[in-house]
Amino acid sequence: MAAAMTPKAELGAMGAALEKAIAAMRWLTDSDVALVTSARMLAREIDGLQQLTTSDAIARRLRAHGAFRQTLEGLGGSPKVRLQLELRSRRLEPPSEEEAAQLGNVSQFKRPAKRTTS
């Protein structure tokens, strides 16, 4: 898989950041090559549009950033998705009957004083 996932072009800031992120994603397999390639294409587009300041280039760059973020999430490469996956994989033990009785099912909050209207 490493040979299929090597970068092909000169890297800009986004491309370099992506390569560093991909290197840290040890869970990627051969079935992820297409999505990794898509992320690289988006990173090259973002890097290529970085210096352009026309409203069209800015709009294209913003759309590419959104697609890039979604692609990273699809690869499990965003903090939000990694946290969700970690929490889903965690098996929590239900509390014992004694702990459940102590916890109750409602959190107790002190109510603020009633407001008075003048």
C-alpha positions in Angstrom: 0.0 0.0 0.0 2.9 2.4 0.7 3.9 2.5 -3.0 0.3 3.3 -4.1 0.0 6.1 -1.5 3.1 8.0 -2.2 2.7 11.7 -3.3 3.3 12.4 -7.0 3.7 16.2 -7.1 5.6 19.0 -5.3 3.9 19.7 -2.0 2.5 23.0 -0.8 1.5 23.8 2.7 -1.8 21.8 2.6 -0.2 18.9 0.8 2.7 18.7 3.3 0.2 18.8 6.2 -1.8 16.1 4.5 1.2 13.8 4.0 2.1 14.2 7.7 -1.5 13.3 8.6 -1.5 10.3 6.3 1.7 9.0 7.8 0.1 9.1 11.2 -3.0 7.3 10.1 -1.8 3.8 10.7 -5.2 2.3 10.1 -5.3 3.0 6.4 -5.4 0.0 4.1 -5.3 -0.6 0.3 -9.1 0.0 0.2 -8.4 3.6 1.2 -6.2 4.5 -1.7 -9.0 6.2 -3.7 -10.0 8.4 -0.8 -6.3 9.3 -0.1 -5.8 10.2 -3.8 -8.9 12.4 -3.6 -7.5 14.1 -0.5 -4.2 14.7 -2.3 -6.0 16.2 -5.3 -8.0 18.5 -3.1 -4.8 19.5 -1.2 -3.1 20.4 -4.6 -6.1 22.4 -5.6 -6.1 24.3 -2.3 -2.4 25.0 -2.6 -2.7 26.1 -6.2 -5.5 28.5 -5.4 -3.7 29.9 -2.3 -2.1 32.9 -4.1 -5.2 33.9 -6.1 -7.4 36.6 -4.7 -10.2 36.8 -7.2 -13.7 36.1 -5.8 -14.0 33.0 -8.0 -10.7 31.6 -6.7 -11.7 32.3 -3.1 -15.0 30.6 -3.6 -13.3 27.6 -5.2 -10.8 27.4 -2.4 -13.6 27.5 0.3 -15.5 24.7 -1.5 -12.3 22.7 -1.8 -11.6 23.2 1.9 -15.1 21.8 2.7 -14.6 18.8 0.5 -11.1 18.3 1.9 -12.5 18.3 5.5 -15.1 15.7 4.5 -12.5 13.6 2.9 -10.3 13.7 6.0 -13.3 12.8 8.1 -14.0 9.8 5.8 -10.5 8.6 6.4 -10.9 9.0 10.2 -8.4 11.8 10.2 -10.2 14.5 12.1 -10.3 14.9 15.9 -14.1 14.8 15.9 -14.4 11.5 14.0 -11.5 9.9 15.9 -13.2 10.8 19.2 -16.5 9.4 18.0 -14.9 6.2 16.8 -13.0 5.9 20.1 -16.2 6.4 22.1 -18.1 3.9 20.0 -15.5 1.3 20.5 -15.3 1.7 24.2 -17.4 -0.8 26.2 -18.7 0.7 29.3 -19.8 -1.4 32.2 -23.2 -0.6 33.5 -23.2 0.7 37.1 -23.9 -1.7 39.9 -27.4 -1.4 41.5 -25.8 0.4 44.5 -24.1 2.9 42.3 -27.2 3.4 40.2 -29.2 4.1 43.4 -26.7 6.7 44.5 -26.5 8.3 41.0 -30.3 8.5 40.4 -31.5 9.4 37.0 -31.7 13.1 37.4 -28.9 15.6 38.0 -29.7 18.0 40.8 -29.1 21.6 40.0 -29.8 24.5 42.4 -32.5 26.7 40.9 -31.8 30.4 40.6 -34.0 32.8 42.6 -37.1 33.9 40.9 -36.9 37.2 39.1 -39.1 40.0 40.2 -40.7 42.4 37.8 -41.1 46.0 38.6 
